[in-house]
Amino acid sequence: MQPRNMSMSGVVDLAAVKAAQEAKTKAEQARAEAARQGGGGAVSPADLVIDVDEAGFESDVLQRSAEVPVVIDFWAEWCEPCKQLSPVLERLAVEYNGRFLLAKIDVDANQMLMQQFGIQGIPAVFAVVAGQALPLFQGAAGEAQIRQTLDQLVQVGEERFGLTGLTVDPDAVPGGGGAAPQAEEPVGPYDALLEAAVRALDAGDLSGAIQAYKNVLTDDPGNPEAQLGLAQAELLHRVQGLDPQQVRADAAGSPKDVQAQITAADLDLVGGHVEDAFGRLIETVGRTAGDDRDAVRVRLLELFEVVGGDDPRVVAARRALARALF
């Protein structure tokens, strides 16, 4: 039951799964065994979201991960961000139509699993693919970020492990008897604008996405999904069209050039080098003053928003920033 290949350092690189060929072979063997035993039949949409405890982790998560990527949502009743994130994951599990299975784990009732995964705060989202455990993200996340991560997860499951997902029967319900009537999901006041932003991101229209998120924030400045989405879209817009080699050469050759360091930090973050991005700007804060220092500090705070305030790397960087400033 011990999760494997776990690391919370850096953002997840889903293509760098260790022992990929070995895991793929095991997954194929497990699917063949399930087929011999009469498994692998169609499931209902309601079966795409399951509650998992320590006793069922082996069968419900590790074994099922040989058929389909299993996304794990670690949550608790007292966790307010969890109440925002969990419904999004549940809705996407149904929307993705069997391409991943969502397993929900209450950390209060399953503290051993929380410790084994090395979780320092919730919400925390992991995945298990062909028995291989992967961190996805920790803290609140916007739907655009979640979709991008899930798309990468599904792609890796298919290409590297041959996981084609579950067959979903839309007319099936647990216990049979046809489809159950579903209550219409209430639509929030900004859902259309947020959806427009997601569509713009998917189409590569970063300017359109930025404007859509700004439209939400004009009326609702504290909207967390719009805040995160705007920070991410603006970051992607800033690095669009840059030559990474030239940017890094400029930063290395001119350590006192504030703008060069800021631009390189943006590229660091987009490339998944979170600590490098934070460290570069904190060092720059320490050797600058006045407007230059303030510009670096502001950009660092913007990058904190992209990663998420609850992320332990952000918490550590905030302490380092305070030491550099004072």
Secondary structure as GFF3:
##gff-version 3
##sequence-region A 1 326
A	DSSP	alpha_helix	20	36	.	.	.	ID=ss1
A	DSSP	three_ten_helix	45	48	.	.	.	ID=ss2
A	DSSP	beta_strand	49	51	.	.	.	ID=ss3
A	DSSP	alpha_helix	57	57	.	.	.	ID=ss4
A	DSSP	pi_helix	58	63	.	.	.	ID=ss5
A	DSSP	three_ten_helix	64	66	.	.	.	ID=ss6
A	DSSP	beta_strand	70	75	.	.	.	ID=ss7
A	DSSP	alpha_helix	80	95	.	.	.	ID=ss8
A	DSSP	beta_strand	101	106	.	.	.	ID=ss9
A	DSSP	alpha_helix	111	116	.	.	.	ID=ss10
A	DSSP	beta_strand	124	129	.	.	.	ID=ss11
A	DSSP	beta_strand	132	138	.	.	.	ID=ss12
A	DSSP	alpha_helix	143	161	.	.	.	ID=ss13
A	DSSP	alpha_helix	191	202	.	.	.	ID=ss14
A	DSSP	alpha_helix	206	219	.	.	.	ID=ss15
A	DSSP	alpha_helix	224	239	.	.	.	ID=ss16
A	DSSP	alpha_helix	244	253	.	.	.	ID=ss17
A	DSSP	alpha_helix	258	270	.	.	.	ID=ss18
A	DSSP	alpha_helix	274	286	.	.	.	ID=ss19
A	DSSP	alpha_helix	290	307	.	.	.	ID=ss20
A	DSSP	alpha_helix	312	325	.	.	.	ID=ss21
###
